[in-house]
Amino acid sequence: MTVYLSFSDLRKAKQQPDAETETEGAADGADGADTSAGAPGGISPTVRVASARVSSVVIALGIVSMFTDISSEATAAILPLYITGVIGLSTVAYGFIDGLYQGVSAIVRIAAGYAADRGDQPKWVAMFGYGISAIARVGLLFASGFAALTAVVVVDRLGKGARTAPRDALIAASSEPSSLGRSFGVHRMLDTVGAAVGPLLAFVILLFIPDGYTTVFVVSLAFAVLGVIVLGIFVPNKRPRAERAAGDGRPAPFRWKHLGDPRLTRLLLVAALFGSVTIGDGFVYLVLQSRGAFAAEWFPLFYVGTNIAFLALAVPFGRLSDRFGSARIFVIGHVALLGTYVLAAIPVSGALITIACLVLLGAFYAATDGILAALASQCTPVAARASGIAAAQTVVAVTRLIASVGFGLLWYTIGRTEAVMVVAVILAVLIPIAAWLLLGAKGRSTGGPPHDDVPAAVVAADATSDSPPLHDEGRAEPAE
């Protein structure tokens, strides 16, 4: 894979015209086909993965996420030790805060997705979320107790919840249906560059400035502000519904019934099952740190290892999802998570076990993070795309909140090794159930393209029939 990126690429993204595929819209408007996910008309490709091209808008959003992740991951990498070691809170308190970190964004995800769809302004909803998270970084400089830290985490995660679905809707609107997984993979790759740099930056700061947690927080704030600036200047104000209606001049209205597709319902159920046994990364790292007796200043490197694996695998998994189906890759990702828990639970330590654990955890994120958004976008029409993505992300956020709080209590009650093993056993039971739900209860292998790539009459007929499984949804044909 080769990435070509320059400052001029950001300017090209900003100069992107609002109407993506007017010619296609005119040609397909009669039968209701959606062309908004097609290749943007005025974009010079900036990323080449094999022979495929990814929009400059996707690259610009990836850079925004990269700066934001440098900020958030530098902070997240030190929070477990900062909370339990510096402030002196218990693992139960950390579990509660980590649960909030994972799940409080659910409070606004649906509302943000609805606002982006209803107003057809996903950029500005995302801007609001990025701005709130940047403001929360200021609070970290003054928070020194449980209540203050909880408040800061809540504000930060509310910003996370407000920005994620609108941003992913922008990615989907700037991508061809046949390369949707690849576009999300490239975005997540850039996102993960930041996620790898952030903990490494925290490690370097703590290495040269012992107890330099405040310095980490200041640097984190600077990168958060930089991400907001890039979003405001270089990402165009795309309007997916208006662009889809370019052929007939009538934007498709948002309808709540768009979220009633049985495929989306199955996806939400699977996301809930998996989310309920996905504990926070900090717990996994605390297990590895306590078992291997690593010095505190090395703790952020656990995050670096995971994110390097994520960085290496995000685009390959995105391409595999386009080739073999997003649902298959999503399930495989949770098999990698099961391997992570097993390696963390076994009474064996050493560098190889630790590295393998981090690689598997990175593979889990590479195979599920962007893939979940791609799956959700395939189950909803463009008029409700942000809401569909938000619904899936909300389910994951809520269930992971419950999982983190529950795991903290389980660790406190029966011990770390036993707690991890319990979670691993439950996940092993859920994987075949989830695969059965996603890949089709009747074992059928037929599937179709996303709603936005077929005539409206076909979508209506499909909605009243026994819906096809999700596993072939990643194989939509390229737009003509």
N, C-alpha and C positions, 0 to 999 in steps of 0.2 A: 504494500500500500504506500502511495506517495501523496503527500499533502502539499499543495501549493497555496500559500497564503501570504498576503501583503496588506499594507494599509489601504491600498487602492481597492482591494476586495471589499472592504467595509464601505467605501464610497459607492461601489457598485450596488451593494445591498441597499443602501439608502436611496439610490436612484431608481430602485425597482418600481415599475408602474403598478398602480393598484389593480388593474384588470390583468389577470394572469394569462388567460387563454380565450380571448374574445372570439377568435375564429372558430375554435372548437366549441365554444358555448353556442354560437349561432348554428353550427352544424348539428349539434346534439340537443338543442333546446326543445325540439318537437317531441322527442320521446323521453324527456326528463333526465337524460344522462347528465351526471355531474362532471365538470371538467376543472373544477377549482383545485383539485389535487394534482393537476398536470404540471409539467415543467414550466416555470415562470418564463414569460416571453422575452424579457429584456435582460436576463441574468447571464453574465459570463461565468461559466463553471469554474470553481476555485478548488474543488476537491475531486480527485479522481480515485476511485476504488475499483481496481481492475479497469473496465471500460465504462463504468457507470459515472454519472455526474450528479453532484449534490449542489443545491441552490446556494448562492451567496447569502441569502437570508438565513438559511440554516447555519452557515458558518458564523454569521454575525451573532446569532442567538447563542451559538456554542461558545463564542468568546465572552459574551455576557455571563453565561453560566460558569465559564472557567474562572473569571475574576471573582464571582460570587462564591464559588466553591473554595477558592483559596482562602477567602474570608471565613466561611462557615466551618470548613474542615480544620483549619488551624486552631479554631476555638474548640471544636468537637474533640480534637485529638488530645487536648489537655484537660477537658472537663471531668472525665472519670477520676483522675488523680487529684485535680483541683478540688473537687467536691468531697472526695473521701479522705484525701491526705492533707490538704491545706486547710479547708474549712472544717473538716472532721465530721462530716455527716455519715450516717450508716449506709449500708448497701440497700436497705429498704428505701431510704430517702433518695438515693441515687436512682433506684429503680423507678420511683415515682417521677423524678425529674426527666429521666430518660424516656419514660412512657409519654410524658408531655411533649418531649422533643420529637418523638416519633409520631404522636397521634393528635396533638391539639390542632394541627392544620386542618383536620377534618371539619372543624367548626365552620370554616369559610370556603372550603373547596367547592361544594355544590353551588353556593351563592356566587362565587367568583366565576365558575363555569357558566352559570345562567346569565350573569351580567355580561360576560364576553359574547355569548350567543345572542342575547336579546338586543344589546346595543351594537353588535357587530363591530366591536372595538377591542379585540383581544390585546393589542399592544398596550393600551393605556391601563387596562386592568392589571396586566403583568407589571407595568411600571409602578403602580400603586404598591404591589406586593414587594417588589425589590426595594422600594423606598422605605417601607416599614421595617424590613429586616436590617437595613443599614442603620436606621435610628436605634434599633435594639442593641447594636454593637456599642453605642455610647453607654447604655445602661450597664454593660458588663464592667466598665471601668469603676463603677461605684457599688456594685452588688457584692455583699460580703456575708450573706446569710441565706437560709433556706427560702424565706419568703421573697427576698429580692431576686434571687436566682430564678425562682419559679416564675416571677413576673416577667423577667427578661426573656426567658425561654418561651413563654406564652406569646409575647409580642413578636419575637423572631419567627416562630412557627406559624403564627397567623399570616405573616408576610409570605412565608413559604407556601401556605395553602392558597393564598390569593394569586400567586404568580404562576404556579406550575401548569395547571390545565390550560389557561390562555396561551402560555408560551408553547406548549405542545400542540395546541390548535394551529398556531402560526407555522410550526414545523410541518404539520400535516397539509396545510393549505399551500405550502411552498414545495411540495414533493409530488413526484409521479406516483400513482398507486402501486406500480410494480416495484418501486424502490423505496417504499415507505419504511420498511425495517432498516434499510441501509441508511436512510436519512437520520432516523432516530439513533442508529448506531454511531454515525459520525458526530452527531450532536453530543451523545453521551461520551464519546471518546474525548472531545474537547473539554466537556464538563469534568471528566475524570483526570485530565491533565491538571486541572485546578485542584481536584480532590487529592491528587498525589503531591502536588507542590505545597499545599497548605500544611499538612502534618510535617513534611520535611522542613518547612520554614519554622514551624513551632519547635522542632527538634534542634535546629541550629541556634535559635534564640535561647532555648533553655541550656544548651551546651555551653554557650559563651556568657550567658547571664543567668546564673543559678537563681531559681525562684522568680524568673522574669515573666511571670504570667501577665502582668499588666502590659508589658511590652508586646506580648502576643496579641492582646486585645486591641492595642492601638494600631498595629499593623493590619489586623483583621478589619478594622473600621475603614482604613484607607482603601483596601481592595474592594470592599462593599460599595463604597462611593464611586469608585472607578467603574464598576459594573453598571451602575445606574446611569452614569454618563454615556457609556457606550450604547446602551439600549436606547436612550433618548435621542442620540445623534445619528446613529447608523442603522437602526432597524426601521424599515418603512411601516407606515400605518396601514397595514393590509386589512381589508374588510372581506372575509371569506364569503359571506352570503351575497353581498353586492357583486362580487366578482363572478360567482356562480350564475347570477342572473343577468350577466352582461348581454346575453343573446336576446332576452325579451324584456329587460328593464325592470323586472319584478323580483326583488329579493325573496327567497324562500323563507316563510315565517317559522319561528321556533314553535314547536309543539311538544308538550310533555309526553305524548304518546310515542314520540321518536325514541324515548328511553325504554320502551316496553318490549323491544326485540328479545325473543327467547334466548338468542345467542348471548346478548349482553347480560341477561339474567344468570345464565350459566357461568359466564365469566366472573360476575360479581360473587357468586357463591364460591367458586374456586378461589378467588382472591381472599375471601373471608377465611376459608379453611386454612390456606397457607399462611396468611397473616397472623392467625392465632397461635402459630408455633414458630414465628420468626422473632427471635429475641434481638435486642440491640447489640450492635457490634461491640460496644464498650464492654459488655459482659463477656463476650468471647475473648477479648483482649485481656481483661482482668484475670480470666482463667489461665491464659497462656503466661501472663506475667507472674502470677503467683506460683504456678507450677515450675516455671523455668528460672525464677528468682532474678529477673531482669531488673537493672537499675531503673529508677523512675524516669531519668532523662531519655531513656531509650524507648519509652512507651509509645510516643507518637509514630515510631517507625512501623508499628503494627499497621497503622492506617496507610502508611506509604506502601507497604507490601501488598495490601489488599487492592489499593487503587492502581498500582502498576499492573497487576493481573487484570483488573477491570479495563484499563487502558489498552492492553494488548488484545483483549478478547471482544471488546464492544462491537467493533466493526465486523469482524468475522461472524459473530453470532447474529448481527443484523442481516448480513448477507445470507446466512443459513436460514434465517426466518423467512426471507423473501423466496428462497428456493424450496424449502421443505415445509413451510407453514409456521406461523408464529406460535401457535399453541404447543406444538411439539417442543420447541426450544424453551418455552416457558416452563414446561414440566421438567425438562432436562436440567434447567437451572436449579430447581428445588432438589433434584438428586444431588447436585453439587453441594447444596446447603446441608443436606443430610450427611454427606462426607465430612463437612466442616465440623459438625457437632460430634460425630463419632471420633474424629481425631482429637477434638478438644476434651472428650470425656475419658479416653483410654489413659491408663496410668503409665504413660510413656512420654518422656520429654526428650528434647534434643532439637538441633537446628533444622533437620530435615522434616520432622513432624510439624514444627512451627511453620516452616515455609509452605509445606503442602496444605496446611490449614488455611493460610492466608490466600494461597492461589485458588483454592476451591471457593473461598468466600468471594473473591473477586470474580470468579466465573459465575457464581450465583447472580451477582448484580448485573454482569454483562448480559446474561441470558434472560433477565426478568425486568429490569428497570425500564428501558425504552420499549421493550417488547410488549409490556402491559399496556402502555399508551397506544402502541400500534394496533393491538388487538381491540382495544376499546374504540378507536377511531374507525375500525373496519365494521363495527357493529352498529354504528350510528350514522345518519346522514349529515351532510355538512352543516345544516341549520342547527344541529344539536351536538356537534362534535366536541366542543369544549365541555359541555355538560356530561357527555358520556365518559370522556376521559376523567373528569372530576369525580364522577360517581365511582369509578374503579379505584382511583387514588384515595378517595375518602374511605372506602371499605378497608383498604390496606392500612391506612393511617390509624383508623379506630381499632382494628384488630391487633395491630402492632403495639399500640398503647396498652391494651389489655395484656398482651403477651409480656411486655417488659415489666409491668407492675407485678403480674403473676410470677414471673421468673425471679424477680427480686425477693418476693416472699418465699418462694420455693427454695432458693439458695439459703436464705436465712434459716429456714426450717430444717432442711435435710442435708445441706452442704452443696458445694459447687459442682463436684463431679456427678453426684447423684441427680442433681437438678438438670444438668445438661443431658444426661442419659435419658431421663424421662421425656424431655422434649424431643430427643432423637427418635425414640420409639414411637411417639405419637406422629411425628412427621413421616416415618416409614409407613405407617398405616394409611396416612392421608394421601400419599403420592399416587397409588393406583386408583383410589377413588376419584381424585381430581383429574387424572388422565382419562378415566372413563367418562366423566362429565364433559371435559373439553373436546375430546376426540370423537364423541358421538356415542350415545348410550347403545345404539343399535349396530355399532360397528361399521356404519356406512363410510365410504371414502369420497362421496361426492361433496362438492362445495362450490361456492360461487364467489365472485368478486365483491368488494364492499358495496354497500347500498348506493354510494354516489357514482358508481361506474356501470349501472344497469338501468334500463328504462324504468320509469315509475311504476308501470303496470306490473313488471316482473317483481319489483320490491313488494308491491301490495299483495301479489299472489303468494310470495314467499312468507309474508308476515302472517298469512292465514293458514299456512301449511305447517307441517312438522319441520321446523327449521333445520338446515344443514349444520353439521358440526363445524367447529372453528378451524380445524387443522389445515384446511386448504385455502383459508382466507388470504394467506400471504402470497398466493400465486396469481394475483390479478394480472391480466395482460397489460402491457404498456398502452398508454393513450395514443391514438393515431394522430 
